């Protein structure tokens, strides 16, 4: 799941801003139990990979997180109005290698943005907690798919262009991410068939005169 600052403006302006958001995730997970599998906070957006326990938990948990964060943001910076760019975007992920690909995509985000050379060097991401658990948020969990032993080495390897394109398509359209059969089945069961259709107006058939 992803959301961006309103007008793509920076939301996290100093280390304390990132810390407050991470604490908000932990507090929200007490009110609405949520398993956070991975996260990465960037200056003007965030990526989260979560594993809800019940239907409806995702929206309620995210509401808790953003309400707490926005309230503190306005109080601290003496501002008002929208902080985030509307509703967050989310998409379902198949619980196999596809989940690991999304986690790599999320945790490697600062490397792609040339902010650090290795993912675990970015303090505002779950990547560093897999080698140092001393400050690991209470809501962060390993998840349903076992990470390889040399997980961070794998995170720091660039994902393929095809994988990158597929993940970004799911991010933008809310389309399920997984094997073709699973995607089709999940889209049908969740009413997401429209996310799989090509965008744009259908071309008119060519007719002779």
Backbone bond lengths (Angstrom), bond angles and torsions (degrees), N, CA, C in turn:
res aa  C-N    CA-C-N  psi(-1)  N-CA   C-N-CA  omega(-1)  CA-C   N-CA-C  phi
1 X - - - 1.444 - - 1.516 108.43 -
2 X 1.344 115.23 150.75 1.462 120.01 -174.75 1.519 109.69 -145.53
3 X 1.315 115.73 147.83 1.456 121.37 168.09 1.521 107.70 -147.07
4 X 1.333 115.42 152.21 1.463 121.56 -177.62 1.521 110.71 -119.91
5 X 1.321 115.75 156.71 1.444 120.14 175.78 1.517 110.66 -62.24
6 X 1.329 116.79 147.29 1.458 121.39 -179.81 1.525 110.03 -55.92
7 X 1.340 116.14 126.39 1.458 119.63 -176.33 1.520 112.61 67.61
8 X 1.341 115.91 18.52 1.478 122.58 -178.21 1.535 112.22 60.77
9 X 1.330 116.05 23.99 1.450 120.27 177.66 1.533 110.43 -77.56
10 X 1.333 116.14 154.95 1.465 120.76 178.56 1.522 110.02 -65.28
11 X 1.307 116.65 133.18 1.462 122.88 176.96 1.519 110.17 -104.99
12 X 1.329 115.98 -40.55 1.462 121.26 178.90 1.533 108.26 -94.77
13 X 1.317 116.49 109.27 1.457 120.77 -173.42 1.521 113.97 -108.60
14 X 1.320 116.97 -13.60 1.462 121.43 177.86 1.519 108.96 -154.85
15 X 1.342 118.65 164.93 1.469 120.83 -174.98 1.526 113.72 -53.49
16 X 1.336 117.28 -37.64 1.461 120.08 -178.36 1.527 112.11 -62.04
17 X 1.335 116.97 -32.13 1.462 120.21 179.52 1.528 110.80 -63.98
18 X 1.322 116.15 -41.78 1.465 120.19 177.36 1.532 110.61 -64.92
19 X 1.331 116.10 -43.32 1.469 120.22 -178.29 1.525 111.25 -60.79
20 X 1.326 116.60 -39.77 1.467 120.55 -179.68 1.523 110.52 -63.07
21 X 1.325 117.61 -40.77 1.465 120.52 -179.46 1.525 110.26 -66.18
22 X 1.327 117.45 -42.57 1.470 121.03 179.54 1.529 110.36 -63.84
23 X 1.345 116.90 -39.60 1.468 120.27 176.56 1.531 110.58 -65.98
24 X 1.328 116.62 -35.10 1.467 120.28 177.92 1.514 110.26 -63.60
25 X 1.336 118.07 -37.84 1.465 120.82 176.82 1.529 110.61 -62.45
26 X 1.315 116.55 -43.30 1.467 120.86 -179.32 1.521 110.88 -65.39
27 X 1.343 117.39 -44.00 1.465 120.82 -179.96 1.524 110.88 -66.29
28 X 1.338 116.85 -41.61 1.463 120.24 179.62 1.520 111.01 -62.05
29 X 1.333 116.87 -32.58 1.460 121.09 -178.37 1.524 112.32 -72.15
30 X 1.326 116.79 -13.11 1.469 120.42 172.51 1.522 109.56 -80.40
31 X 1.327 115.65 -39.53 1.470 120.91 179.91 1.527 111.37 -74.57
32 X 1.305 116.34 -43.25 1.467 122.51 178.51 1.528 106.72 -128.46
33 X 1.321 119.81 99.59 1.466 121.39 -176.51 1.528 111.75 -50.27
34 X 1.313 115.01 125.47 1.459 120.74 -178.65 1.517 109.62 -145.12
35 X 1.326 115.96 135.78 1.463 121.14 177.55 1.523 107.88 -100.02
36 X 1.321 115.57 114.12 1.466 121.46 179.18 1.523 107.90 -92.18
37 X 1.332 117.14 118.48 1.462 121.61 -177.21 1.517 112.30 -91.52
38 X 1.308 117.21 -25.51 1.457 121.35 -179.91 1.513 109.95 -171.62
39 X 1.324 115.81 153.71 1.461 119.74 177.52 1.523 110.07 -156.23
40 X 1.312 115.13 157.90 1.460 121.19 173.56 1.524 107.34 -152.28
41 X 1.316 115.85 122.09 1.461 121.90 178.23 1.525 107.94 -103.20
42 X 1.326 115.76 123.49 1.454 122.65 178.52 1.533 108.66 -111.92
43 X 1.328 118.90 164.87 1.473 119.23 -174.73 1.524 114.86 -50.87
44 X 1.338 118.68 -39.33 1.471 118.86 -176.57 1.532 114.04 -121.56
45 X 1.342 117.81 12.78 1.460 119.46 176.73 1.523 110.62 -163.22
46 X 1.317 115.33 169.67 1.467 119.90 175.84 1.516 110.37 -135.77
47 X 1.339 115.05 152.71 1.460 123.51 172.33 1.529 107.54 -120.66
48 X 1.320 117.44 132.62 1.456 121.92 175.78 1.522 109.37 -132.26
49 X 1.324 116.51 140.29 1.461 122.28 171.70 1.521 105.94 -119.69
50 X 1.321 117.02 114.47 1.470 120.54 -174.89 1.529 110.50 -127.28
51 X 1.322 114.91 162.40 1.467 123.24 -176.99 1.522 108.18 -129.21
52 X 1.338 117.66 90.49 1.477 120.62 -177.36 1.528 111.57 -66.91
53 X 1.328 115.15 154.25 1.456 120.45 176.86 1.521 111.89 -90.96
54 X 1.349 117.29 -32.74 1.461 120.90 -175.76 1.526 110.95 -137.35
55 X 1.322 116.52 159.26 1.457 121.18 175.00 1.527 109.56 -59.99
56 X 1.307 115.69 137.54 1.459 120.22 178.47 1.513 114.44 88.69
57 X 1.351 117.18 -13.72 1.469 119.99 -178.21 1.520 112.33 -64.59
58 X 1.336 116.81 -36.53 1.458 119.89 -175.37 1.520 111.54 -59.71
59 X 1.337 117.28 -50.27 1.462 120.42 -178.52 1.520 111.59 -64.74
60 X 1.336 116.82 -41.87 1.469 119.94 -178.91 1.521 111.05 -67.22
61 X 1.327 117.14 -40.31 1.477 120.54 178.96 1.516 110.71 -66.01
62 X 1.340 116.27 -44.87 1.461 119.87 -178.96 1.521 110.89 -64.06
63 X 1.332 117.17 -34.62 1.463 120.98 177.18 1.524 110.73 -63.23
64 X 1.325 116.83 -42.30 1.457 121.30 176.75 1.537 110.62 -60.80
65 X 1.329 115.84 -47.87 1.468 120.06 -177.64 1.526 110.81 -60.06
66 X 1.324 116.72 -52.08 1.464 120.40 -175.02 1.525 111.96 -69.35
67 X 1.326 117.67 -37.57 1.466 119.41 178.23 1.521 111.20 -61.68
68 X 1.333 116.61 -45.83 1.463 120.09 178.84 1.518 111.00 -63.26
69 X 1.331 115.92 -44.20 1.462 119.47 -177.43 1.529 111.60 -66.75
70 X 1.333 117.66 -46.56 1.468 121.32 -177.58 1.525 110.78 -64.78
71 X 1.327 117.05 -39.98 1.470 120.45 178.90 1.530 110.38 -59.91
72 X 1.325 116.46 -44.20 1.471 119.70 179.41 1.514 110.53 -68.88
73 X 1.342 116.87 -38.85 1.473 121.18 -179.06 1.523 110.81 -59.68
74 X 1.338 117.24 -49.48 1.462 120.67 -179.31 1.528 111.71 -64.41
75 X 1.320 115.49 -39.11 1.466 119.39 179.93 1.526 110.89 -65.72
76 X 1.319 115.84 -41.98 1.460 120.01 -176.41 1.527 112.56 -73.34
77 X 1.341 116.43 -42.78 1.465 119.89 -175.61 1.531 113.54 -98.49
78 X 1.334 116.61 3.20 1.469 121.24 178.16 1.530 111.08 55.08
79 X 1.332 115.49 51.82 1.461 121.68 -178.60 1.519 109.50 -123.73
80 X 1.330 115.68 179.54 1.456 121.96 175.53 1.522 108.01 -152.17
81 X 1.327 115.91 171.65 1.457 119.09 179.03 1.511 112.74 93.52
82 X 1.328 115.18 -167.95 1.462 121.04 -176.54 1.531 111.20 -76.51
83 X 1.310 115.47 133.97 1.470 121.75 174.04 1.521 109.41 -97.95
84 X 1.345 115.60 -42.03 1.460 121.13 -177.30 1.517 111.00 -104.82
85 X 1.309 116.15 159.04 1.459 124.60 -174.56 1.532 109.99 -84.44
86 X 1.316 117.65 68.16 1.456 120.84 177.35 1.512 112.84 70.82
87 X 1.334 115.84 -153.70 1.458 122.11 -176.31 1.537 110.48 -73.52
88 X 1.317 115.03 145.73 1.458 120.76 177.83 1.524 110.18 -67.55
89 X 1.341 116.41 157.66 1.458 122.69 175.53 1.524 108.88 -102.67
90 X 1.322 116.22 141.08 1.464 119.79 179.65 1.519 110.24 -146.83
91 X 1.335 116.27 162.37 1.464 121.67 177.46 1.522 109.49 -156.40
92 X 1.338 117.70 146.91 1.467 120.91 178.41 1.527 111.55 -75.66
93 X 1.343 115.82 150.27 1.465 122.01 -176.74 1.524 109.16 -129.61
94 X 1.318 116.14 135.96 1.459 120.77 176.88 1.527 109.66 -69.12
95 X 1.346 115.90 137.90 1.463 121.08 -174.99 1.529 110.91 -85.73
96 X 1.313 114.68 73.24 1.466 121.60 175.68 1.528 107.34 -155.48
97 X 1.293 118.16 -145.05 1.461 121.59 -179.88 1.531 111.97 -58.71
98 X 1.327 117.26 -26.25 1.459 120.17 179.21 1.538 111.11 -64.84
99 X 1.319 116.90 -36.08 1.465 120.21 176.87 1.522 110.02 -64.64
100 X 1.314 117.66 -41.72 1.465 120.74 178.26 1.533 110.73 -63.25
101 X 1.324 117.62 -36.24 1.460 120.74 178.26 1.527 110.59 -63.26
102 X 1.337 117.13 -42.88 1.463 120.53 179.30 1.528 110.30 -66.28
103 X 1.320 117.07 -40.11 1.465 120.04 178.36 1.529 110.72 -63.28
104 X 1.320 117.00 -40.12 1.464 120.31 176.56 1.528 110.20 -64.28
105 X 1.319 116.64 -42.38 1.467 121.77 178.41 1.530 110.33 -58.20
106 X 1.323 116.57 -44.59 1.465 121.16 -177.99 1.523 111.09 -68.91
107 X 1.329 116.96 -51.03 1.469 119.76 -174.18 1.525 112.93 -72.45
108 X 1.331 117.33 -19.66 1.468 120.58 179.74 1.532 112.26 -91.31
109 X 1.318 117.26 -0.46 1.455 121.60 -176.49 1.533 114.00 -52.82
110 X 1.334 119.99 -44.52 1.470 119.99 -179.96 1.529 113.08 -65.79
111 X 1.335 116.76 -27.29 1.462 120.27 177.69 1.523 109.63 -71.70
112 X 1.345 116.54 -43.85 1.470 119.97 177.31 1.529 111.16 -61.51
113 X 1.332 116.47 -32.18 1.469 120.93 -179.98 1.521 112.29 -84.57
114 X 1.340 117.33 2.16 1.475 123.29 178.19 1.526 112.24 61.95
115 X 1.345 116.80 32.88 1.466 120.66 176.76 1.528 111.05 -89.94
116 X 1.328 116.30 -28.03 1.469 122.41 176.62 1.521 108.14 -144.99
117 X 1.326 116.42 164.53 1.461 120.12 179.32 1.520 111.52 -90.64
118 X 1.347 116.96 -26.44 1.465 120.89 176.62 1.523 108.60 -131.21
119 X 1.330 115.59 143.31 1.462 121.32 -172.62 1.521 112.88 -58.57
120 X 1.335 117.27 -38.72 1.460 119.91 -176.19 1.525 113.19 -70.71
121 X 1.318 117.47 -9.45 1.458 120.81 177.81 1.531 112.17 -80.84
122 X 1.334 116.40 -14.27 1.468 120.59 177.71 1.528 107.68 -84.23
123 X 1.316 117.59 112.37 1.461 122.27 -171.51 1.522 113.10 -68.01
124 X 1.329 117.09 -23.07 1.460 121.40 -173.73 1.529 112.04 -96.93
125 X 1.314 115.86 40.99 1.466 121.52 -176.95 1.522 109.21 -144.49
126 X 1.321 115.75 156.87 1.460 120.05 178.02 1.517 112.22 -71.84
127 X 1.341 118.69 -17.09 1.465 121.00 -175.43 1.524 112.22 -55.29
128 X 1.313 117.42 -42.86 1.473 119.75 -175.42 1.523 112.47 -67.56
129 X 1.338 116.63 -23.14 1.461 119.41 -176.39 1.516 113.18 -76.21
130 X 1.333 117.62 -13.59 1.470 118.74 179.38 1.520 111.19 -79.20
131 X 1.334 117.36 -15.85 1.464 120.08 174.75 1.531 111.36 -109.46
132 X 1.338 116.89 -20.54 1.469 121.94 179.72 1.520 107.99 -137.43
133 X 1.329 115.99 104.95 1.462 120.95 -176.42 1.520 112.84 -93.50
134 X 1.326 118.31 8.16 1.461 121.07 -173.45 1.528 113.03 -62.59
135 X 1.330 117.83 -32.40 1.463 121.01 -179.58 1.531 111.07 -119.52
136 X 1.305 117.29 26.13 1.458 121.00 -176.02 1.534 110.36 -65.52
137 X 1.337 118.40 128.42 1.467 121.03 177.00 1.525 110.78 -59.06
138 X 1.322 116.17 143.48 1.458 120.62 -176.37 1.524 112.84 -62.72
139 X 1.339 117.67 -24.30 1.462 120.90 -177.78 1.524 112.98 -85.24
140 X 1.330 118.08 -9.43 1.461 121.44 -176.56 1.527 110.23 -80.45
141 X 1.330 116.10 127.96 1.464 120.97 -178.06 1.522 110.11 -135.94
142 X 1.329 116.18 159.22 1.464 120.96 -177.06 1.521 112.34 -67.99
143 X 1.339 117.78 -34.86 1.453 120.29 175.93 1.511 114.27 95.77
144 X 1.343 116.77 -176.52 1.466 121.92 -172.66 1.521 115.06 -80.76
145 X 1.330 117.53 -11.18 1.464 121.30 -178.67 1.525 108.62 -119.09
146 X 1.321 115.78 123.79 1.465 119.82 -176.95 1.525 111.00 -67.61
147 X 1.324 116.33 129.70 1.457 121.00 175.18 1.530 109.57 -77.02
148 X 1.333 118.11 144.85 1.469 120.14 176.65 1.530 110.93 -60.32
149 X 1.337 116.22 158.01 1.467 120.03 -178.92 1.522 111.84 -58.04
150 X 1.313 117.71 -42.91 1.463 120.82 179.69 1.530 108.86 -96.65
151 X 1.329 114.35 57.06 1.461 120.38 -174.43 1.525 112.49 -59.91
152 X 1.327 117.46 -45.82 1.461 120.07 -175.85 1.530 111.70 -65.77
153 X 1.329 117.15 -33.43 1.462 118.86 174.86 1.520 110.38 -62.94
154 X 1.320 115.45 -37.83 1.461 119.21 179.46 1.529 110.93 -70.81
155 X 1.324 116.58 -39.64 1.470 120.29 177.94 1.521 110.36 -59.86
156 X 1.311 116.52 -38.71 1.458 120.29 -176.06 1.524 113.72 -79.02
157 X 1.330 116.85 -5.79 1.461 120.21 172.36 1.526 108.43 -85.43
158 X 1.317 117.04 135.68 1.457 120.76 -179.88 1.525 110.44 -63.46
159 X 1.336 116.73 135.85 1.460 118.91 173.97 1.526 108.13 -76.75
160 X 1.311 116.56 159.46 1.461 120.05 -174.86 1.527 111.09 -68.60
161 X 1.324 115.26 159.97 1.464 120.18 178.90 1.519 111.07 -60.20
162 X 1.337 117.16 -37.84 1.465 121.11 179.83 1.524 110.67 -66.28
163 X 1.333 117.11 -42.84 1.467 120.76 178.09 1.520 110.50 -63.84
164 X 1.326 116.36 -43.30 1.461 121.11 -179.59 1.524 111.01 -60.88
165 X 1.321 116.09 -44.35 1.464 120.77 179.85 1.529 110.57 -64.27
166 X 1.333 116.71 -42.30 1.466 120.68 -177.95 1.527 111.33 -66.12
167 X 1.331 117.29 -42.66 1.465 120.48 179.29 1.523 110.11 -64.70
168 X 1.328 116.80 -45.61 1.458 119.85 -179.48 1.523 111.77 -63.22
169 X 1.324 116.96 -33.98 1.466 120.12 177.43 1.525 110.05 -65.18
170 X 1.327 116.86 -41.92 1.457 120.11 177.70 1.523 110.95 -65.70
171 X 1.326 117.17 -39.19 1.469 121.33 177.98 1.522 110.20 -59.24
172 X 1.310 116.87 -49.41 1.461 121.31 -174.75 1.523 113.05 -73.18
173 X 1.328 117.67 -34.54 1.458 120.34 -173.26 1.521 113.97 -103.97
174 X 1.346 117.08 -11.82 1.457 119.43 -176.57 1.512 112.61 73.77
175 X 1.335 116.39 21.97 1.463 121.26 -177.77 1.524 110.66 -81.92
176 X 1.328 118.76 143.44 1.466 120.83 176.43 1.531 110.36 -57.22
177 X 1.347 115.59 146.48 1.462 120.91 -179.49 1.520 108.53 -118.13
178 X 1.335 116.20 119.08 1.450 120.30 -179.48 1.514 110.39 172.21
179 X 1.328 116.94 -159.78 1.464 121.61 177.58 1.526 108.94 -68.96
180 X 1.348 118.03 154.06 1.476 120.47 -177.38 1.523 113.72 -53.42
181 X 1.336 117.39 -42.81 1.461 120.20 -178.46 1.526 110.84 -66.26
182 X 1.313 116.66 -43.15 1.471 120.86 -179.79 1.523 110.23 -66.34
183 X 1.330 117.21 -41.96 1.464 121.16 179.41 1.521 110.66 -59.06
184 X 1.332 116.97 -47.79 1.465 120.87 -179.25 1.527 110.93 -62.36
185 X 1.324 116.62 -43.83 1.465 120.97 -178.82 1.531 111.31 -66.25
186 X 1.338 116.26 -43.06 1.463 120.81 -178.44 1.522 111.64 -69.59
187 X 1.322 116.63 -40.95 1.466 120.29 178.71 1.528 110.29 -60.32
188 X 1.331 116.56 -40.67 1.461 120.06 -179.89 1.520 111.17 -67.65
189 X 1.328 117.44 -43.78 1.470 120.63 -176.38 1.525 112.03 -69.92
190 X 1.333 117.70 -28.79 1.465 121.38 -178.33 1.527 113.15 -100.77
191 X 1.326 116.71 2.10 1.455 119.36 -179.33 1.513 113.35 69.68
192 X 1.326 116.66 35.27 1.465 121.43 -177.58 1.529 112.42 -109.46
193 X 1.329 117.67 21.22 1.460 120.27 -177.50 1.531 112.15 -56.61
194 X 1.337 116.86 -34.09 1.468 120.05 -177.44 1.519 112.08 -63.96
195 X 1.343 117.91 -24.66 1.462 120.33 -178.92 1.520 111.98 -73.00
196 X 1.342 116.94 -13.86 1.462 121.47 -178.40 1.519 112.46 -96.33
197 X 1.324 116.89 -11.43 1.463 120.20 -177.39 1.515 110.71 -82.30
198 X 1.338 117.14 146.77 1.480 119.93 176.76 1.522 110.40 -59.98
199 X 1.320 116.31 143.71 1.449 120.49 178.69 1.518 111.15 -83.20
200 X 1.309 116.01 160.55 1.457 120.81 178.72 1.513 111.68 99.09
201 X 1.300 116.07 165.11 1.452 121.50 179.76 1.530 109.52 -74.30
202 X 1.331 117.31 138.99 1.473 119.16 178.85 1.524 110.67 -64.08
203 X 1.331 115.22 142.95 1.458 119.32 -179.77 1.523 110.87 -71.36
204 X 1.320 115.99 141.84 1.459 120.51 178.34 1.523 109.66 -73.97
205 X 1.314 116.32 140.08 1.473 118.44 179.78 1.516 110.62 -65.61
206 X 1.323 116.10 145.87 1.457 121.76 179.03 1.528 108.44 -83.38
207 X 1.315 116.52 128.44 1.458 120.69 179.39 1.505 110.46 -123.36
208 X 1.298 115.95 147.34 1.469 119.98 177.83 1.510 111.92 -85.16
209 X 1.291 116.82 158.97 1.479 122.17 177.86 1.514 109.80 -119.98
